[in-house]
Amino acid sequence: MSHAKPAARPDAGLPGFSAAAPTRQERLRRAARHYGPVLAMYGALKLIGFSVFMYLLHSAGDYRTKHPRFGGGAHPWDVLATWDGWWYQQIAAHGYHPALVPVPGAKGLITLEGNSAAFFPLYPAAMRLVSECTGLGPYGAGMLVSVVASFVAALGVYAVTARFGGRRAGLAAAGLWAVWPGSGMEWSVYSESLYVALAVWACHAVMTHRWLTAGVLTFTAGLNRPTAVALIAALTLAALSALHRHRRRDGMVRPLIAILIAPLGLVGYLLWVGHRMGDYGGYFKLQTGAWAHTFDYGSHTLDVLTSVPVGHFDYLFAFPFEDLIGVAVVLLCLLLLPLLIRLRPPAVLVVHTLLTIALVLGSRQIFGNVSRYLLPAFPLFIPLALQMRGLRLPTQFTLLAVAAVASGSYAGYALFELGVP
């Protein structure tokens, strides 16, 4: 019996060719060559913005005496763990105390005492784990988690965008993630970086048909922020579409499992909070009655958008400079959204972006925070990144560096004025 001779590989005989499988060191070198520039781009831009941010914090040192409970400290960098960061540190150190406690004689929106149940558990749990493994305190552990997660998110933004426009566009998108107006929270004791890292890789997993990975990441994201409902819906729609296209039994199991496990993190936490409070709608009552956060179908956003142009600030929590930046970010999002849709990206990106924007703009909250809340709408970076890919890398980096200075300036100013609510 004769055997056909295997065809020679096209790279055989080239310098450095080895028929053996690549070693771990070779794989690491390849990964470093491929992803190193992404991490370097993101890290350099973040350092520029962060340096400006810290300089402004140092210059505004009197802020540290204004909020001794939620942001005071002996050093400017203590402000990076103010407000939400203070709550996350308390949860990491002492756990949860869910309750619905009325404020005596309260009138208006604030009728309940705020407590830790408003903050989802994944980020403080990661802080606690890192603290126990490294010996760092809650502040240091929270900063470490956020910084590492921000680099993971940058790689995810790069990976998603590179599927549309190649490596140069991916680099630009990772840079845009570093300089977005809300990016000051990426290196602070806040949960944004961790959530976006989970969300972007969950979307990437859906795009590459790794359904179990997507389901687990979405489940985990649901333990981190309530806006994971947008990610859950996006995964569910994408999985149902895959089931409709591929009706073979062997191709249906994994999308179905992803649909089933994706919402369990979010739903599980809400049910646990409700059980502890004795009211299964307790989480939403706490958000409305203690934090003045409620879904009002865009009434507050409309009030802001229609009052800012004439300088009329009669809505809740009016901060003119931050609100103007917030309005600019909203208008930019509304401009980029149709450009994204014209690219015909996978449905998971469109649905996730649309629902994230709808949840943010449909809620009553301090409007100056809208740029931070829109950080998960990372697919909006794709149209801009595609336009920037034609620029030479030095030009691209220079433009992004200028944006990093502006972003750091905005973050420092907003933190001084708003106390990062």
N, C-alpha and C positions, 0 to 999 in steps of 0.2 A: 504494500500500500504506500503510495507516495503522499508526501505532505507538502503543501504549498509553503514556500519560504515567506516569512512575515515581511511586509513592506518596511523599508527603512524609515525611521522617523525623520521628518524634514530638518530637525535641528541636530541630527547626529553628525558628528565630525566638526561641529562648530566649537570654538574655544570655550572651555568651561562646561561642555555638555557631559552629563553623567547619566547613564541608563538607570542608575539606582534612584530610589525614591529620595526626595530631599530630606536632609536631616533636620532636626529641630532647630539647630543654629541657622541653617539656610532659610528655613521658613521665617525665623525671627528677623533675619537680615532683609528678606523680601518685604515683610510687613513693615519694617522700619523705613525702607526706601519708599514704600507706597503711602504709608500713613504718617510718616514723620513730618513731611511738609504741612499736612493738615493741622497736626498738633502744634507745630511751630507757628503757623499763621494765626491760629486761634489764640495761643498762649501769648504771643507778642502783642496782639491787639488788646487782649484783656489786661495785660500789664500796663499798657498805655492808659486805657480808661480807668483802671483801678488806681493808678498813681494819681491821676487827676482827682478822682473820687476821694482818696485818702487825704490829699492836700487840702481839699475844701473842708473835709471833716476836721482836720487839724486847725484850719483857720477859723472854723465856727465852733470852737471848743466850748463856748458858753452853753451850747445846746445840751451838753452832758448833764447840766444841773436842772434842766427843765422837766425831765421825766425820770426821776430816780428809780421808779419801779420798772418801767418798760424800756429804758434805754440808757440810764445813767451809768457812769463808770469812770475809772481813773484815766483811761486812755481813749483817744479818738476811735480806735478800732472796736471798742466795746459797742459802739453804735451799730455795728454790723449785725449784732444779735438783739436789736431792739424789737419791741412790739411782738409780732408773730414769733420772732426768734426767742424772745423771753419765754413765751408760752411753750415752745418746743423744748427749751432747756428744762422747764419745770416738769414736763411730761417724761422726758428722758430720765430725769433724776427721781421723780416721785410717782409717776404713773398718772392714771386718769381719775377724775372725780365728777362723773356726769350728774347733773342735777338741773331742775327747773326751779330756781329760787326767785320769787317776785321781789322787785325793788319797792320798798314801802312808799306808798303815795306817789308812785311814778305815773307820769302822763306822757303821751306822745309815743315815739317809736321804741325808746329804750325802757322796757318794762321788766326785764329779767337780768339777773346778775350773770356776767360772762364767766364761762369756765372752760376747762381744757377740752371738753368733748367736741368743741367746734373744729378741732385740729385733727386731721387724719393720722393714723398711727405709724405708717411706714417710715417716714423720715425720723421721728424721735426714736423709733426702734433701731434704725441704723445708727443713729448717734450713740445710743446706749451700747450697742454691740462694739462699735469702733472704740468707744471710751474704755470698755472693759478689756479689749484686746491690746490697746496701745498705752493705756494709762493717761490719756488726755482727758481733760475735763469736758463737760457738755459743749462749751463754746468751741474748743479746739476740734472736738470730734465732729460737730456740726459743720464747721468750716471745711474740714477735710472731706467729708461726704459731699458737700456742695461742689467743691473745686474739682474733685475727681469725676463726679457725675457730669459736670459741665463739659469736660473734655470728652467723655463718652457720648454726650449729646452732640457735640461738634462733629465727631466721627460719623454719627448717624445722619446728621443733616448733610454731610458730605456724601455719604453712601447713597442716600435717596436722590439727591440732586444729580450726582454723577451718572445715574441711570438715564437721565434725560439729556444732559448736555456735556457729558464727559468730565474729565478730571479738572479742567480749568474752571468750569462752572461749579463743581463741587467745592473747590477751594474758596470761591467767592461766597458761596452760601454759608460755609463754616465761618467766614469772616463776618458776614452779615449777622449771624447768630451772636457774635461777640460784641457788636456795636448797636444792636437794636436799642431804642430808647429805654426799654425796661431791663436791659442787660445788667444794670448795676446789682440786681438781686441774684445774679448767677454765682457770685462769690460772696455769699453772706449766709447767715444761719436761717435760711428760708428753703422751702421745699421745691421751688420752681425747677432748678437744675435736675434734680432727681426725677421729677415727673416728666420733663421733656425728654430726658434720656430714655425712659421707659416707653414713652409714646412714639418717639421717632423710630426706635428699633422694632416696636410692635408693628408699625406701618411698613417698615422694610420687610419684616417677616411675612406679612400678608402679601406684599408685592412679589416675594420670592416663593410663595406657596408653602411656607413652613408654618402650618396652621397651629400645631401644638405649641411651638415657640411663641407665636402671636397671642394665643389664648393665655398662656402663662404670664407673659409680659403685661397684657391688658388686665388680667386679674390682679397683678401686683400694683399696676398704676392705680387701680380702684381703691387700693389701701392708702394712697398718697394724697389724692385731691378729688373733690366731688366732681370737678369738670371732666373726670374720666368717663362720665356718661357719654360724652362726644366720641371718645375712642371706642367704647363698647358698641355704640350704634354703628360706627364706621366698620368695625370688624364684622359685626353681625350681617350687615348688608353685603359686604364683600364675600363672606362665607356663603350666604344664601345664593348669591350670584354664581359662585363656583359650583354649588350643588346643582343649580339649574343647568349649567353648561355640561357638567360631567355627571351623568346619572348612573354610572357604574357603581356597584356596591363598594368595591375596593377603593373608590375615590371619594366616598361620602363620609367615612368615619371620622377622619381628622377634622374637617371643617365643622362637623356637628359637635365634636368634643370642644373645639374652640368656642363655639357659640355658647355652650353650656357653662364652661368655666370662666369665661370673660367677665361676667357681671358679679361673680361671687364675692370678690373682695369688697367692692363698693356696697353691695346689698348687705353683706355680712356685717360690716362695721355699722351701718345705719340701724340694723336690727339689734345689734349688741347695745348701742347707745340708747335706743328706744326701750329695750328691756331694762337697762339699769335705771332709766328715768321713770319707768312705769308708764310710758306714753310712747307708742311706736312712731308717732310723728314728732317726737321730742327734738330731734336734731334740727328740723326745719323751724320749730318754734323757738329754739335757742338762737338760731341764726337771725331770725326776724326780730325777736324781742330783746336780745342782748347785743347784737352786732349791727343791727339795722341793715342787714343784707337780705334782700328778698327779690324774687323774680317778679318784675312789674311790667313785663312785655315791652320794655323799651321806653316807658314813660319818662324815667329820669334821664336817660340818654337823649331823648328828644328835647327835653327841657334844656339840657346843656347845649346841644347843637343849635338850638334856635335862640339862645340867649347870649352866647359868647360873641357872635358877630357885632352885637350892639352894646357890648359891655354891661349887660344886665345880669347880675349874679344874685339871683334870689332863690336858688335851689339849695338843697342840703349840702353842706360841706363845700362851700365855694372857695377855691384856691386858684386865683386867676392864671398864674404862670403855668402851673401843673395842668390845669384844665385846658389851656390853649395847646399845650403839647399833646394832651390826650385827644383833643379834637383833631389835631394834625395826624396823629397815628391812626385814628378811626378812618379819616378820609383817605389816607394812604392805603389802608387795608381794603377799603371799598374800591379803590382804583386797581389794586393788584389782583383782587379776586377774579374779575372777568378775564384778566390776562392769564391767570392760572388755569381757568376753565378752558380757555382757547387751546391750551397745550394738550388737552384731553389726557390728563394724568389718570392713574388708577382711581377707582371710585373711593377707595379707602382714604386717599388724601383729600379729595374734594369734600366728602361727607364730614371728615374730622375737622377740616378747616371751617366749613359752613356752620357746623354746630358749635364749635368753639366760639366763633364770632357771635353767634346768636345768644349763647349763654352769657357772654360777657356784656354785650350791649343790651340784653334784655333784663339785666339785673340792676337793682338800686345799690350803689356802693359809692365810695369816695372816687370820683371820676379821675382824679390824678393818678390812680393806680391802674388805669385801663391798659397802659403799655406793658405793664408787668403781667397782667392777666392774659394778654394776647401773645405772650411768648410761645405757648404751645401751638400757635397757628404757623408753625415753621414752613409749611408748604408755600406760604406767600413769598418766601425768599427766592423760590425757584425762578419766577419770571425775571426778577432783578439780576439773579446770578447768570442767567442765560445771556442777558444783555452785557454783562461785565466780562464774560469769558473772552471776548475779542481784545480786551486790553492786555498790554504787556504786564507781567507780574509786578515789576516795580511800580507801575502806574496804578494798578489795582490795589496794591498794598498802601500806597500813599493816600488814595481816596478813602480807604477804610480806616487808616490811621487818623485822618482828620475827623471822620465820623466817630472814632473811638474817643477822641478828646471831647467832642460835643456830648457824647453819651455819658462819659464820666462826669462832665460838668453838670449835666441835667440830673444825674443820680445824686451827686453831692448836694445840689441846691434843693432837690425835692426832699431828700432825707432830712435836711436842716429845717425846712419849712413844714413838712408834713409829719415828720417823725416816723416815716415808713409805716403808715397805718396798715 
